[in-house]
């Protein structure tokens, strides 16, 4: 955790879980299986204990639920949350560390695009997943309470041309 994060007050904490899937890939000569982060769930029933459990097993895939993660919202980032909400595809960003077999282990959940981008640029992995409606409503309420739009910049008024100025540039001669 960065020093600036520690000094930033957290106003809202939302318990979340992350859904990952391990699936067989057919028809690809380079890989025969892959891991993906496919979604985020919110709710008190997910609990605070860190862990992973299988939630669905199919013939060619298995889904896992990672629990014990928290989405933290701070007023200083309300501008970022606002822009995420009004964007074309509101997203939740899941920061992960990869195991030796490629399994993405969720370590943090955020709704800040710039933070996720910085995490990626540092050589880590983050995965954008669609923001579920229950998280959208929580973030929307938070933004309505804490977001203060920037004041529009005032354009400087131009001086009115003088009566002897034709407006066609400098006079010659």
N, C-alpha and C positions, 0 to 999 in steps of 0.2 A: 504494500500500500504506500502510495506516495505521500510525502509530507503534507502537500496541499490538500489531499483527500482527508487526512486525519484532522485537519483544522476546519474542514467544511462540515457544518452541521447537517446531519441526516434528519429529515423531517418525516419521511414515510419509508417503511420497510414492508415488503411484500414477499411472503414465502412462495418460492417457485420450485418447480421440478422441470427437468429437461428430459426430453424423449430422444433417444438415439436408436438407430437401427443397424443391424449387421445383416447384410444380404448377399446372396449368391448372384454373381454376374455371369450371364451366359452370352456367348457370341462375341466375346472380346478376347483377342489373343494375348493381351498384356496382363489382364487381371481376372481372377475368378471369384473374388469377393471384395466387398467394400463396407466401410462404416460411414454413416451420415448422421448429422444432427437434424432432426425433423420437426421439432416443436418444443414449446414451452407451455407449462400449465401453472396456474396460480391457485392458491388457496391454503387456508389454515390446516386442512386435513392432510396436507402433504408432510407436515411435521418439520422438525428442525434437525433431525438426525441425518447426518451425511450417509448416503448409501446408494446402492444400485440393486434393482430387482427386475426380473423378467416380467413383462406385462402382456406379451403376446408372442406366440411362436407359430410360425407357418411353415410350409414345406421348404421355402427358399429364404426365409428371413426370421429374425427374432428382434423384437423391440424391447428396450430397457427404459426404465424410469429412474432418473437420478434425483434424489431428494436432498433436502438440507441446504439448498441455495437460497439466497435472498436478493431481491431486486431493491436497491436503495435509491431513493429520490431525494435530491437536494435542491433548494431554491435557486442556487447560483447556476444550475444547469437547466432551469425551466425553459430558457430560450431554445436549447437543443431539443428538449422534449417536444416543445411546440412545433418545431420544424419537422420532427419525425412524424408527429400526428397528422400534419397537413400534407405530408408527402404522398406520392402516388401509392406507395406500399409501406405503411407503417411496419417497423420491424423491431424485434428483440435480438440483441447480439449476444451470442453465447461464446465466451472465451474458453478455450480448451487447451489441454496438454495431451499429446498423443502417447499412448502406450507403445511398447515394442511391436505389437501386432496391428498397430494403426488405430486402435480404439480411441476415440476422442473422449477424454475425461473432462467434464465441465468443471471449471474452477470459479467462474464468475458470470453473472448475467447483468446486462446493461441495456439501456435504450439510447445511448449516446453514440452516434455514428463516428464522430471524430475520435473518441476514446477507443472504439473497436478498430478503427483504421490505424491508430498509433500502435495498438497491440499487435496487429498484423505486421506493420513495418518493423517492429522489433524482432521479427522472426517467429512469432507465435501464430496460433490459428484462432480466428473468430468466425462464427457462422451466423449469418443473418437468417432468421426464421420469421414467418408472418406473426405479427402481434395479435394474440387472441383477444376477442371482444372484452373479456373480463379485465385484462391488463389495460386495454385501451381505455376503458371507463375509469379505472383508477388513475391512470396518467392524465387523462383529460381533466378530471376533477382537480388533480394536483396543479396542472397548468393554469386552470381558471383561478385558483387561489394564489399562485405565486408568480406567474409570468407578468412582467411589466414590459410592454413593447418599447422599443427605442423611439425617441422623439424624431419625427421626420426632420431632415436637414432643411434649413431655410435657404432658398435660392437667393443669391444676391440680385437685387434689382439693378437693372442697367440704367445709366443716366439717360434721360431723354435727349435726343439730338437737339442742338441749338438751332435757331432759325436760319443762320447763315450756313449750316452744314447740310449738304445735299445727301449725305450718307453714302456717297460714292467713293470714299477714300480721300487721301490727301490732295489738296489743290496744288496744281503746278502752275508756275509762272506768275 
